[in-house]
Amino acid sequence: MLQTGFDQGQHFLATWASWASWATSASSASSQRDPHRPRHLFFTVVTDQPLPTRSALQAWPVEPALQTFKDEWLAAWHGMSPGTHRLVLGGGHVHLTVHAGPADKLGRELDVPADQVLMGAEHLTPAWAKPTEHPFYNTRRSRQHLRQAKPPTRREVVVIGAGLSGSAVAHSLALRGWQVTVIEQGTGVGAGASGLPVGLAAPHVSPDDSVLSRITRAGVRATLQRAQTLLTADTDWAPTGVLEHRVEGKRSLPTGPAWPDSAHEWSTPASAELIAAAGLPPGSPALWHGLAGWIRPRQLVSAQLQTPGIRVMWGQTAARVQIGPGHTEDGETTWQVLDPQGQELARASLVVLASAYDTHPLLQALCADGEKPPVPLNPLRGQISAGEMQALSASQHAQLPPFPVNGHGSFISGVPTLTGQAGWFIGSTFERQCVKAPVREEDNAANQQRLSTLLPHLGASLQDQFAPGQVQGWAGLRCTLPDRLPAVGPINPQRWPGLWMVSGMGARGISLAVMAGELCAAWLENEPLPLAPSLARHLMAERFSVQTAPAGSKRSL
């Protein structure tokens, strides 16, 4: 559904309620006549007017039957500044996309396949509210700027890697009815970098509100919405907010109209009270990210992999991917995934590489001698240090901030350690061009210095907790790309049709992986994008491939 203009959510709520009733009443006459009822509702609103605040929307009356839907909707309505926002509701099956801003900019950003269009915000009697009529039409029209030329006809996919990226892609596609096979060389959840005990979902800020800043806000929103749907609050995650100590004055906010009141819900100068609560001296340069929090990645990965339709092959190494003999009945390329002995592990017309830096040798094996892989992945080792809360003295306990603090690494407390006891965490280190991830005592010392810079008083107080044999360490291997953004989608659709990737998250896997999975699903399913098209282009894995398309041909994206 596409609506031009905004009517305080009246049409959206009515559509959602009707869709929910229709989709769940399996015994109704309408559903008996329609075996293809949609699993998902995508409602897009386009408006050149300022978006109302949550309090203004709360004051707008709705019919009693819509109040439950309105409450869930408004709980997600925050940080709605000009731009594109995706709110995921209804257990992950209802997607509200809001495009707000100047009309000329909206025209460039809009790329929405719509079954039905509502022109203006006037009240209409929608077709979907009539149970005797089919509410969704099969006509699909889209400005194919970022679209698959021909999505796979068989909704089967092999995902290599069961970490944050792989599980996110698998979950997004399985929710849409795909049969997903995940191949993971580890024997259980969290064997790689996703085994990080705890991390932050927090936005990046910059004076010019850069591409990275805008993408991370969209990613953080997607991650926290996913966590709210799948995880247990205060045990697996918590929307605590995050204070950023601007060490050396780095990373300031945009000013004036470029950062409206609604944007301050995301990030704003920290108050004196928050600075004091963090244990920083008065006047310390700091920002408060209100729409941020901590997450235990292992728990998120586990929950995503439990989605019906996902099969995980644990303890299996994908040593090579190659185009198999022949094609499918529909003329599509078939990909084979082989183990180190050359035996086939799985095959499909779509393979997604989501194994962090292990993606590099898979790409290298596809290239000719002397040819570099098409996506320049670089390894990045990181180590965090941790200790148990029960080992702290009363005075040390009293100095712990009540929320995470980042800015020179990050400090988080009150979250279970690897032993299961509540603990504190500081890190991580950044070591480039290292392809192994051992735990090193010298990195614990580096993290002690990191804490002393981030939170000087606490760093001095916890000095004794970093003694060898007492402090715990965890290390993992991530990978980055030169432009600090991940690579998502087809790698080189002319050369390797059906070979996709989701990798290069760097230190922002928690903030970006969920959104990357949704972006893959949107491309494959011809859905409205969860991100403004101008931003989605910056994430395309194809951006690294130098291609010369034949005359008269079209790019797949």
Protein Blocks (a to p, Z undefined) as FASTA:
>chain_A
ZZedjeehmmmmmmmmmmmmmmmmmmbmklmmmmkbcfbdcdddddfbdcddfklmmmpc
cdfklmmmmmmmmmmmghiagddddddeehopaccdddeddfklmmmmpccddfbdcedj
bdcddfklpmkbcfbdfbdcddfklgcfbacfblcdddedjbfklmmmmmmmmmnopacd
dddfbfbehklmmlpfbdcddddddfklpaklmmmmmmmmmmmmmmmmmmcehklgcceb
padddehhiaiadehjllcfklmmmpccddfklmmmnopaehiacdddfbgcdddfklmm
mmmmmpghiacdehiacfbdcddehjdfkopacdddddfkopafbdcfbdcdfehjmlmm
mmmmmpcehiacfbdcdddddddddddfklpcfklmmmpcfbdceheacadehiacfkop
acddedddddehiabdcddfklmmmmmmmmmmmmmmlmmmmmmmmgghkaccdddddddd
fkopacedjfblmlmghiacdehkljmlmmmmmmmmmmmmmmmnopacfbdfklmmmmpm
klmpccdddehiacfZZ
